[in-house]
Amino acid sequence: MKKVSEEQPQDTFSLFLRRMSNGIIRILTRNAGKAKMKNNVTGRKKGWLQKSPKRYTIGTMKAGYRYDPSALREFPAYNLVDASGYARVSYARLRYWIGTNAPLISIAESDPPLLSFTNLLELHVIDALRSQYGLRLSRIRAAVETLKRYFPHSKHPLVEMALTTEGIDLFDERGILNFSRGGQGAMPTILQNYLQRIELSSPDFPTFYPFVRERSSKAPKFISISPAIAFGRSVIEGTGITTAVIAARYNAGESIRALSEEYGRGAQEIEEAVWWEKNRTRAAA
């Protein structure tokens, strides 16, 4: 006895319509894809269709992709709190320096205010001129304005020009111009104290060694800041170990000795990193 199929017999005309509609859909889809590809090619040739952004990989970089190092130096990486802590300048003083009608420096972004690595160096120079050499802010401001007139191509004259001082005025490295008095001649004295904290061996990526415990030429250089390392955060010199990580682990209960052994760094370096993180926020207050 034959089994009766459980499926219902299909109408021949209905089956024909279904197959016909499926064929029409496949044809329309295929034609639409070809038209889209043709429009993309035509659009790119005519310029009204933007190409997809190029993604740079290690392979393309090795093949000859070049970048501009100044983009990292000028990148807006620090808010006001971070910048004041790294440069050891009070928050209120920093706001005054960048917020007056004649700001001392041109920050990377103004809304919201963000500073670049080069801005950090400018703050370091201004603070050194005030604290180490006793220059009044009016003298520094006049010097900056004069520098801008003499060197209009320079966006950051305090950093890009090797400046000198006698404790009263600013000069260029040859002592020809007295910038804070509008260009009168005078004798130079080199600002070795702050220049020693800015390593210029690599012009593309200079390294900044902030003052940690004392502001003197004998202060060690255990902590460094570079736009090419750890996104511009402070690290132990010669490594990518951020001081924030060291301080966080120390505050969580780990000892200086244990951290020193784990990271393979000297105990003095670990202590300096902890001390730096603890006091840089206090310096920004």
C-alpha positions as YAML, in Angstrom:
chain: A
units: angstrom
residues:
- id: 1
  name: MET
  ca: [0.00, 0.00, 0.00]
- id: 2
  name: LYS
  ca: [1.49, 3.33, -1.08]
- id: 3
  name: LYS
  ca: [2.01, 6.14, 1.39]
- id: 4
  name: VAL
  ca: [0.09, 9.28, 0.75]
- id: 5
  name: SER
  ca: [2.30, 12.38, 0.71]
- id: 6
  name: GLU
  ca: [1.58, 14.82, 3.50]
- id: 7
  name: GLU
  ca: [2.44, 17.79, 1.23]
- id: 8
  name: GLN
  ca: [-0.38, 19.47, -0.56]
- id: 9
  name: PRO
  ca: [-0.20, 19.30, -4.39]
- id: 10
  name: GLN
  ca: [0.87, 22.68, -5.84]
- id: 11
  name: ASP
  ca: [-0.99, 24.42, -8.59]
- id: 12
  name: THR
  ca: [1.10, 24.47, -11.80]
- id: 13
  name: PHE
  ca: [0.26, 28.10, -12.57]
- id: 14
  name: SER
  ca: [1.17, 29.26, -9.03]
- id: 15
  name: LEU
  ca: [4.52, 27.46, -9.26]
- id: 16
  name: PHE
  ca: [5.19, 29.16, -12.61]
- id: 17
  name: LEU
  ca: [4.47, 32.63, -11.17]
- id: 18
  name: ARG
  ca: [6.75, 32.00, -8.16]
- id: 19
  name: ARG
  ca: [9.69, 30.94, -10.32]
- id: 20
  name: MET
  ca: [9.14, 33.83, -12.69]
- id: 21
  name: SER
  ca: [9.09, 36.43, -9.87]
- id: 22
  name: ASN
  ca: [12.28, 34.99, -8.35]
- id: 23
  name: GLY
  ca: [14.02, 35.24, -11.73]
- id: 24
  name: ILE
  ca: [12.92, 38.86, -12.18]
- id: 25
  name: ILE
  ca: [14.21, 39.77, -8.71]
- id: 26
  name: ARG
  ca: [17.63, 38.22, -9.42]
- id: 27
  name: ILE
  ca: [17.91, 40.11, -12.72]
- id: 28
  name: LEU
  ca: [16.93, 43.46, -11.16]
- id: 29
  name: THR
  ca: [19.38, 42.96, -8.27]
- id: 30
  name: ARG
  ca: [22.25, 42.11, -10.63]
- id: 31
  name: ASN
  ca: [21.52, 45.11, -12.87]
- id: 32
  name: ALA
  ca: [21.30, 47.45, -9.86]
- id: 33
  name: GLY
  ca: [24.72, 46.29, -8.66]
- id: 34
  name: LYS
  ca: [26.27, 46.91, -12.07]
- id: 35
  name: ALA
  ca: [24.71, 50.38, -12.24]
- id: 36
  name: LYS
  ca: [26.03, 51.25, -8.79]
- id: 37
  name: MET
  ca: [29.57, 50.20, -9.70]
- id: 38
  name: LYS
  ca: [29.39, 52.22, -12.91]
- id: 39
  name: ASN
  ca: [28.16, 55.32, -11.04]
- id: 40
  name: ASN
  ca: [30.94, 54.99, -8.48]
- id: 41
  name: VAL
  ca: [33.61, 54.88, -11.18]
- id: 42
  name: THR
  ca: [32.03, 57.80, -13.05]
- id: 43
  name: GLY
  ca: [31.63, 59.79, -9.84]
- id: 44
  name: ARG
  ca: [35.25, 59.35, -8.85]
- id: 45
  name: LYS
  ca: [36.39, 60.42, -12.30]
- id: 46
  name: LYS
  ca: [34.23, 63.53, -12.18]
- id: 47
  name: GLY
  ca: [35.22, 64.28, -8.60]
- id: 48
  name: TRP
  ca: [31.74, 64.46, -7.06]
- id: 49
  name: LEU
  ca: [32.02, 61.14, -5.25]
- id: 50
  name: GLN
  ca: [34.53, 61.07, -2.39]
- id: 51
  name: LYS
  ca: [36.88, 58.15, -2.11]
- id: 52
  name: SER
  ca: [36.77, 56.13, 1.07]
- id: 53
  name: PRO
  ca: [39.42, 57.28, 3.58]
- id: 54
  name: LYS
  ca: [42.73, 55.49, 3.23]
- id: 55
  name: ARG
  ca: [43.62, 53.25, 6.14]
- id: 56
  name: TYR
  ca: [47.31, 53.28, 6.95]
- id: 57
  name: THR
  ca: [48.70, 49.98, 8.11]
- id: 58
  name: ILE
  ca: [52.22, 48.85, 8.98]
- id: 59
  name: GLY
  ca: [52.56, 47.64, 5.39]
- id: 60
  name: THR
  ca: [51.64, 51.00, 3.85]
- id: 61
  name: MET
  ca: [53.92, 52.85, 6.29]
- id: 62
  name: LYS
  ca: [56.83, 50.59, 5.36]
- id: 63
  name: ALA
  ca: [56.02, 51.19, 1.72]
- id: 64
  name: GLY
  ca: [56.83, 54.88, 2.10]
- id: 65
  name: TYR
  ca: [54.00, 56.60, 4.03]
- id: 66
  name: ARG
  ca: [55.35, 59.79, 5.56]
- id: 67
  name: TYR
  ca: [53.88, 61.83, 8.37]
- id: 68
  name: ASP
  ca: [54.52, 65.26, 9.85]
- id: 69
  name: PRO
  ca: [56.13, 65.04, 13.32]
- id: 70
  name: SER
  ca: [54.95, 68.56, 14.11]
- id: 71
  name: ALA
  ca: [51.38, 67.21, 14.22]
- id: 72
  name: LEU
  ca: [52.24, 65.36, 17.44]
- id: 73
  name: ARG
  ca: [54.00, 68.37, 18.94]
- id: 74
  name: GLU
  ca: [50.97, 70.56, 18.19]
- id: 75
  name: PHE
  ca: [48.29, 68.01, 19.08]
- id: 76
  name: PRO
  ca: [45.83, 69.32, 21.75]
- id: 77
  name: ALA
  ca: [46.60, 66.63, 24.34]
- id: 78
  name: TYR
  ca: [46.41, 68.40, 27.72]
- id: 79
  name: ASN
  ca: [43.54, 70.08, 29.52]
- id: 80
  name: LEU
  ca: [44.30, 72.94, 31.88]
- id: 81
  name: VAL
  ca: [44.64, 70.72, 34.96]
- id: 82
  name: ASP
  ca: [47.08, 68.35, 33.27]
- id: 83
  name: ALA
  ca: [49.08, 71.18, 31.70]
- id: 84
  name: SER
  ca: [49.42, 73.10, 34.96]
- id: 85
  name: GLY
  ca: [50.54, 69.94, 36.75]
- id: 86
  name: TYR
  ca: [53.11, 68.92, 34.14]
- id: 87
  name: ALA
  ca: [54.54, 72.45, 33.83]
- id: 88
  name: ARG
  ca: [54.39, 73.04, 37.62]
- id: 89
  name: VAL
  ca: [52.34, 76.21, 37.14]
- id: 90
  name: SER
  ca: [49.29, 76.98, 39.24]
- id: 91
  name: TYR
  ca: [45.89, 76.60, 37.57]
- id: 92
  name: ALA
  ca: [44.91, 80.22, 38.26]
- id: 93
  name: ARG
  ca: [48.20, 81.52, 36.85]
- id: 94
  name: LEU
  ca: [47.83, 79.40, 33.72]
- id: 95
  name: ARG
  ca: [44.29, 80.72, 33.16]
- id: 96
  name: TYR
  ca: [45.65, 84.26, 33.44]
- id: 97
  name: TRP
  ca: [48.52, 83.64, 31.01]
- id: 98
  name: ILE
  ca: [46.27, 82.26, 28.27]
- id: 99
  name: GLY
  ca: [43.07, 84.19, 28.94]
- id: 100
  name: THR
  ca: [44.12, 87.82, 28.89]
- id: 101
  name: ASN
  ca: [43.68, 90.17, 25.94]
- id: 102
  name: ALA
  ca: [47.36, 89.63, 25.09]
- id: 103
  name: PRO
  ca: [47.99, 85.93, 25.87]
- id: 104
  name: LEU
  ca: [51.57, 84.86, 26.38]
- id: 105
  name: ILE
  ca: [51.15, 81.69, 24.34]
- id: 106
  name: SER
  ca: [48.89, 80.49, 21.54]
- id: 107
  name: ILE
  ca: [47.25, 77.31, 22.80]
- id: 108
  name: ALA
  ca: [46.33, 74.41, 20.51]
- id: 109
  name: GLU
  ca: [42.55, 74.77, 21.01]
- id: 110
  name: SER
  ca: [40.49, 77.42, 22.73]
- id: 111
  name: ASP
  ca: [37.04, 75.81, 23.05]
- id: 112
  name: PRO
  ca: [37.52, 73.87, 25.22]
- id: 113
  name: PRO
  ca: [41.01, 75.11, 26.13]
- id: 114
  name: LEU
  ca: [43.56, 72.39, 25.32]
- id: 115
  name: LEU
  ca: [47.32, 72.68, 25.20]
- id: 116
  name: SER
  ca: [49.95, 70.93, 23.11]
- id: 117
  name: PHE
  ca: [53.36, 69.54, 24.02]
- id: 118
  name: THR
  ca: [54.97, 72.72, 22.64]
- id: 119
  name: ASN
  ca: [52.69, 74.74, 24.92]
- id: 120
  name: LEU
  ca: [54.10, 72.79, 27.88]
- id: 121
  name: LEU
  ca: [57.60, 73.84, 26.89]
- id: 122
  name: GLU
  ca: [56.47, 77.46, 26.62]
- id: 123
  name: LEU
  ca: [54.98, 77.33, 30.11]
- id: 124
  name: HIS
  ca: [58.22, 75.84, 31.41]
- id: 125
  name: VAL
  ca: [60.25, 78.66, 29.84]
- id: 126
  name: ILE
  ca: [57.96, 81.40, 31.15]
- id: 127
  name: ASP
  ca: [57.97, 79.90, 34.64]
- id: 128
  name: ALA
  ca: [61.77, 79.64, 34.55]
- id: 129
  name: LEU
  ca: [62.12, 83.27, 33.49]
- id: 130
  name: ARG
  ca: [59.85, 84.38, 36.32]
- id: 131
  name: SER
  ca: [61.02, 82.15, 39.17]
- id: 132
  name: GLN
  ca: [64.70, 81.64, 38.31]
- id: 133
  name: TYR
  ca: [65.50, 85.02, 36.82]
- id: 134
  name: GLY
  ca: [62.96, 87.29, 38.48]
- id: 135
  name: LEU
  ca: [61.55, 88.77, 35.27]
- id: 136
  name: ARG
  ca: [58.25, 90.55, 35.59]
- id: 137
  name: LEU
  ca: [55.36, 89.32, 33.48]
- id: 138
  name: SER
  ca: [55.16, 92.69, 31.71]
- id: 139
  name: ARG
  ca: [58.78, 92.27, 30.57]
- id: 140
  name: ILE
  ca: [58.09, 88.77, 29.28]
- id: 141
  name: ARG
  ca: [54.93, 89.91, 27.51]
- id: 142
  name: ALA
  ca: [56.80, 92.77, 25.82]
- id: 143
  name: ALA
  ca: [59.54, 90.34, 24.76]
- id: 144
  name: VAL
  ca: [57.01, 87.93, 23.24]
- id: 145
  name: GLU
  ca: [55.37, 90.73, 21.25]
- id: 146
  name: THR
  ca: [58.75, 91.91, 19.96]
- id: 147
  name: LEU
  ca: [59.72, 88.36, 19.02]
- id: 148
  name: LYS
  ca: [56.51, 88.01, 17.02]
- id: 149
  name: ARG
  ca: [57.36, 91.16, 15.06]
- id: 150
  name: TYR
  ca: [60.94, 90.10, 14.34]
- id: 151
  name: PHE
  ca: [60.05, 86.46, 13.64]
- id: 152
  name: PRO
  ca: [56.52, 86.43, 12.17]
- id: 153
  name: HIS
  ca: [57.04, 82.88, 10.84]
- id: 154
  name: SER
  ca: [57.51, 81.53, 14.37]
- id: 155
  name: LYS
  ca: [54.37, 80.34, 16.14]
- id: 156
  name: HIS
  ca: [56.19, 79.61, 19.41]
- id: 157
  name: PRO
  ca: [59.10, 82.07, 19.62]
- id: 158
  name: LEU
  ca: [59.90, 81.37, 23.28]
- id: 159
  name: VAL
  ca: [60.70, 77.75, 22.45]
- id: 160
  name: GLU
  ca: [61.88, 77.96, 18.87]
- id: 161
  name: MET
  ca: [64.35, 80.77, 19.50]
- id: 162
  name: ALA
  ca: [67.28, 80.13, 21.84]
- id: 163
  name: LEU
  ca: [66.74, 83.00, 24.25]
- id: 164
  name: THR
  ca: [69.05, 84.42, 26.90]
- id: 165
  name: THR
  ca: [68.59, 86.80, 29.81]
- id: 166
  name: GLU
  ca: [70.47, 89.01, 32.25]
- id: 167
  name: GLY
  ca: [67.69, 88.77, 34.81]
- id: 168
  name: ILE
  ca: [66.05, 91.96, 33.55]
- id: 169
  name: ASP
  ca: [65.54, 91.53, 29.83]
- id: 170
  name: LEU
  ca: [65.38, 88.89, 27.09]
- id: 171
  name: PHE
  ca: [67.89, 88.64, 24.27]
- id: 172
  name: ASP
  ca: [68.55, 86.50, 21.26]
- id: 173
  name: GLU
  ca: [71.47, 84.06, 21.38]
- id: 174
  name: ARG
  ca: [73.87, 86.68, 19.97]
- id: 175
  name: GLY
  ca: [72.74, 89.40, 22.40]
- id: 176
  name: ILE
  ca: [72.02, 91.79, 19.54]
- id: 177
  name: LEU
  ca: [68.41, 92.54, 20.40]
- id: 178
  name: ASN
  ca: [66.90, 93.41, 23.72]
- id: 179
  name: PHE
  ca: [63.41, 92.07, 23.02]
- id: 180
  name: SER
  ca: [61.62, 93.38, 26.08]
- id: 181
  name: ARG
  ca: [62.70, 96.93, 25.26]
- id: 182
  name: GLY
  ca: [61.79, 96.77, 21.61]
- id: 183
  name: GLY
  ca: [65.16, 95.87, 20.07]
- id: 184
  name: GLN
  ca: [67.97, 97.69, 21.91]
- id: 185
  name: GLY
  ca: [71.40, 96.05, 22.17]
- id: 186
  name: ALA
  ca: [72.64, 94.31, 25.36]
- id: 187
  name: MET
  ca: [74.92, 91.49, 26.62]
- id: 188
  name: PRO
  ca: [73.56, 87.91, 26.83]
- id: 189
  name: THR
  ca: [73.51, 85.32, 29.62]
- id: 190
  name: ILE
  ca: [72.48, 81.79, 28.66]
- id: 191
  name: LEU
  ca: [69.40, 80.22, 30.26]
- id: 192
  name: GLN
  ca: [71.16, 76.96, 31.03]
- id: 193
  name: ASN
  ca: [68.83, 76.05, 33.87]
- id: 194
  name: TYR
  ca: [65.76, 75.52, 31.71]
- id: 195
  name: LEU
  ca: [67.60, 74.44, 28.55]
- id: 196
  name: GLN
  ca: [68.98, 71.47, 30.46]
- id: 197
  name: ARG
  ca: [65.40, 70.28, 31.02]
- id: 198
  name: ILE
  ca: [64.61, 70.25, 27.28]
- id: 199
  name: GLU
  ca: [66.51, 67.61, 25.33]
- id: 200
  name: LEU
  ca: [66.93, 68.76, 21.74]
- id: 201
  name: SER
  ca: [68.94, 65.80, 20.42]
- id: 202
  name: SER
  ca: [65.86, 64.82, 18.40]
- id: 203
  name: PRO
  ca: [64.41, 67.91, 16.69]
- id: 204
  name: ASP
  ca: [61.30, 66.00, 15.60]
- id: 205
  name: PHE
  ca: [60.42, 64.79, 19.12]
- id: 206
  name: PRO
  ca: [62.14, 66.80, 21.87]
- id: 207
  name: THR
  ca: [61.97, 65.42, 25.39]
- id: 208
  name: PHE
  ca: [60.90, 67.50, 28.40]
- id: 209
  name: TYR
  ca: [62.28, 66.70, 31.85]
- id: 210
  name: PRO
  ca: [60.04, 68.51, 34.36]
- id: 211
  name: PHE
  ca: [61.30, 69.60, 37.73]
- id: 212
  name: VAL
  ca: [60.15, 67.07, 40.31]
- id: 213
  name: ARG
  ca: [61.51, 67.85, 43.78]
- id: 214
  name: GLU
  ca: [63.67, 70.92, 43.25]
- id: 215
  name: ARG
  ca: [64.17, 73.48, 40.50]
- id: 216
  name: SER
  ca: [67.92, 73.33, 40.02]
- id: 217
  name: SER
  ca: [70.41, 72.27, 37.38]
- id: 218
  name: LYS
  ca: [71.40, 69.33, 39.60]
- id: 219
  name: ALA
  ca: [67.90, 67.85, 39.67]
- id: 220
  name: PRO
  ca: [67.88, 64.29, 38.22]
- id: 221
  name: LYS
  ca: [66.10, 63.47, 34.97]
- id: 222
  name: PHE
  ca: [64.14, 60.41, 36.02]
- id: 223
  name: ILE
  ca: [60.78, 61.63, 34.70]
- id: 224
  name: SER
  ca: [60.30, 62.62, 31.07]
- id: 225
  name: ILE
  ca: [57.52, 63.75, 28.74]
- id: 226
  name: SER
  ca: [57.55, 63.29, 24.97]
- id: 227
  name: PRO
  ca: [54.71, 63.53, 22.42]
- id: 228
  name: ALA
  ca: [55.93, 60.27, 20.87]
- id: 229
  name: ILE
  ca: [55.69, 58.18, 24.07]
- id: 230
  name: ALA
  ca: [52.55, 57.19, 26.00]
- id: 231
  name: PHE
  ca: [50.43, 59.87, 24.27]
- id: 232
  name: GLY
  ca: [52.47, 62.61, 25.92]
- id: 233
  name: ARG
  ca: [51.98, 61.38, 29.49]
- id: 234
  name: SER
  ca: [54.84, 61.46, 32.01]
- id: 235
  name: VAL
  ca: [56.92, 58.28, 32.09]
- id: 236
  name: ILE
  ca: [60.07, 56.93, 33.70]
- id: 237
  name: GLU
  ca: [62.89, 58.04, 31.44]
- id: 238
  name: GLY
  ca: [63.98, 55.43, 28.92]
- id: 239
  name: THR
  ca: [60.75, 53.44, 29.24]
- id: 240
  name: GLY
  ca: [57.06, 53.61, 28.38]
- id: 241
  name: ILE
  ca: [56.07, 53.08, 32.02]
- id: 242
  name: THR
  ca: [53.74, 55.90, 33.00]
- id: 243
  name: THR
  ca: [54.15, 57.49, 36.40]
- id: 244
  name: ALA
  ca: [50.39, 57.25, 36.91]
- id: 245
  name: VAL
  ca: [50.54, 53.43, 36.80]
- id: 246
  name: ILE
  ca: [53.44, 53.34, 39.26]
- id: 247
  name: ALA
  ca: [51.68, 55.68, 41.67]
- id: 248
  name: ALA
  ca: [48.39, 53.78, 41.41]
- id: 249
  name: ARG
  ca: [50.05, 50.47, 42.29]
- id: 250
  name: TYR
  ca: [51.97, 52.05, 45.14]
- id: 251
  name: ASN
  ca: [48.80, 53.61, 46.54]
- id: 252
  name: ALA
  ca: [47.13, 50.19, 46.28]
- id: 253
  name: GLY
  ca: [49.68, 48.78, 48.76]
- id: 254
  name: GLU
  ca: [52.63, 47.57, 46.70]
- id: 255
  name: SER
  ca: [56.07, 48.48, 48.03]
- id: 256
  name: ILE
  ca: [58.79, 50.46, 46.29]
- id: 257
  name: ARG
  ca: [61.03, 47.40, 46.37]
- id: 258
  name: ALA
  ca: [58.42, 45.13, 44.76]
- id: 259
  name: LEU
  ca: [57.72, 47.65, 42.00]
- id: 260
  name: SER
  ca: [61.43, 48.16, 41.44]
- id: 261
  name: GLU
  ca: [62.02, 44.44, 40.99]
- id: 262
  name: GLU
  ca: [59.00, 43.92, 38.74]
- id: 263
  name: TYR
  ca: [59.78, 46.79, 36.36]
- id: 264
  name: GLY
  ca: [63.55, 46.38, 36.54]
- id: 265
  name: ARG
  ca: [64.10, 50.01, 37.52]
- id: 266
  name: GLY
  ca: [65.99, 51.57, 40.40]
- id: 267
  name: ALA
  ca: [64.22, 52.27, 43.66]
- id: 268
  name: GLN
  ca: [65.03, 55.96, 43.29]
- id: 269
  name: GLU
  ca: [63.25, 56.07, 39.94]
- id: 270
  name: ILE
  ca: [60.15, 54.43, 41.41]
- id: 271
  name: GLU
  ca: [60.18, 56.84, 44.36]
- id: 272
  name: GLU
  ca: [60.54, 59.78, 41.98]
- id: 273
  name: ALA
  ca: [57.54, 58.60, 39.95]
- id: 274
  name: VAL
  ca: [55.39, 58.25, 43.08]
- id: 275
  name: TRP
  ca: [56.50, 61.63, 44.40]
- id: 276
  name: TRP
  ca: [55.86, 63.27, 41.01]
- id: 277
  name: GLU
  ca: [52.30, 61.99, 40.72]
- id: 278
  name: LYS
  ca: [51.52, 62.90, 44.31]
- id: 279
  name: ASN
  ca: [52.73, 66.47, 44.01]
- id: 280
  name: ARG
  ca: [51.98, 67.51, 40.44]
- id: 281
  name: THR
  ca: [48.26, 67.77, 41.22]
- id: 282
  name: ARG
  ca: [49.14, 69.80, 44.29]
- id: 283
  name: ALA
  ca: [51.27, 72.11, 42.14]
- id: 284
  name: ALA
  ca: [48.30, 72.69, 39.84]
- id: 285
  name: ALA
  ca: [46.06, 73.83, 42.68]
...
